[in-house]
Amino acid sequence: MRKPNNSTRRRFLGLAGGVAVIGAVPVVTLRPAEATPAMLATAIRNVVGEAEVRNGKVKLDVPPLVENGNTVPMTVSVSSPMTSDDYVRSIHVFNEKNPQPNIGNFYLGPRAGRAQVSTRIRLATARRSSPSRGCPTVHSGPSAWMSW
């Protein structure tokens, strides 16, 4: 005698629906809530390359205390003559409190007049808004400058 075939249309549709639901669930990748110091160092090296990073020339203005860390005003200014021979080519802003440490890239030319950018950034905390290791990096030719 023949065994009865257990495959029915109802069973097929149930299996197909289960596979569709499993395929529709997005794959969640876990990342740290903050950038690690190694991630910050790698992001800075990706921008400045092998140039020596020095302190000075860069001024980072962030309010010392803000009510809400969602929109914090920030200004980065660099002392530079901004002539056609000597000018700031780019300003990069980093913050280790964000999951992505490179939070801003600004490109300038000699016709910019002054090396200054202002924007609003999101910081993790509202109590003390200046990031503990956030730093703007100014890349002017072969040299790079930072403000910690």
Backbone hydrogen bonds, N-H to C=O, Kabsch-Sander energy under -0.5 kcal/mol:
donor,donor_aa,acceptor,acceptor_aa,energy
6,N,4,P,-0.5
8,T,6,N,-0.7
12,F,8,T,-2.3
13,L,9,R,-2.5
14,G,10,R,-1.9
15,L,11,R,-2.3
16,A,12,F,-2.7
17,G,13,L,-2.3
18,G,14,G,-2.0
19,V,15,L,-2.3
20,A,16,A,-2.1
21,V,17,G,-2.3
22,I,18,G,-2.2
23,G,19,V,-2.3
24,A,20,A,-1.4
25,V,21,V,-0.9
28,V,26,P,-0.6
29,T,27,V,-0.6
31,R,29,T,-0.5
35,A,96,E,-1.1
35,A,98,N,-1.3
40,L,36,T,-2.3
41,A,37,P,-2.4
42,T,38,A,-2.3
43,A,39,M,-2.3
44,I,40,L,-2.3
45,R,41,A,-2.3
46,N,42,T,-2.2
47,V,43,A,-1.1
48,V,44,I,-2.7
49,G,45,R,-2.0
51,A,48,V,-1.6
54,R,52,E,-0.6
54,R,144,A,-2.4
56,G,146,M,-1.6
58,V,56,G,-0.5
59,K,77,S,-3.1
61,D,59,K,-0.6
61,D,75,T,-3.2
62,V,60,L,-0.7
66,V,126,A,-1.2
71,T,68,N,-0.6
72,V,121,I,-3.1
74,M,119,T,-2.8
75,T,61,D,-2.1
76,V,117,V,-2.8
77,S,59,K,-2.5
78,V,115,A,-2.6
79,S,57,K,-2.1
80,S,78,V,-1.0
83,T,86,D,-2.0
89,R,87,Y,-0.5
89,R,139,H,-1.1
90,S,139,H,-1.0
91,I,106,F,-2.9
92,H,137,T,-2.8
93,V,104,G,-2.7
94,F,135,C,-1.7
95,N,101,P,-2.2
98,N,95,N,-1.1
103,I,93,V,-2.0
103,I,101,P,-1.0
104,G,93,V,-1.3
106,F,91,I,-2.8
108,L,89,R,-2.3
112,A,109,G,-1.8
113,G,110,P,-0.9
114,R,112,A,-1.1
115,A,78,V,-0.5
116,Q,114,R,-1.4
117,V,76,V,-2.4
119,T,74,M,-2.5
121,I,72,V,-2.6
123,L,69,G,-3.0
123,L,121,I,-0.5
129,S,64,P,-0.6
129,S,127,R,-0.6
135,C,94,F,-1.4
137,T,92,H,-3.8
138,V,136,P,-0.5
138,V,145,W,-2.5
139,H,90,S,-2.0
139,H,137,T,-0.6
140,S,138,V,-0.7
140,S,143,S,-1.8
141,G,139,H,-0.6
143,S,140,S,-1.5
144,A,52,E,-1.3
145,W,138,V,-2.3
146,M,54,R,-2.5
147,S,136,P,-0.9
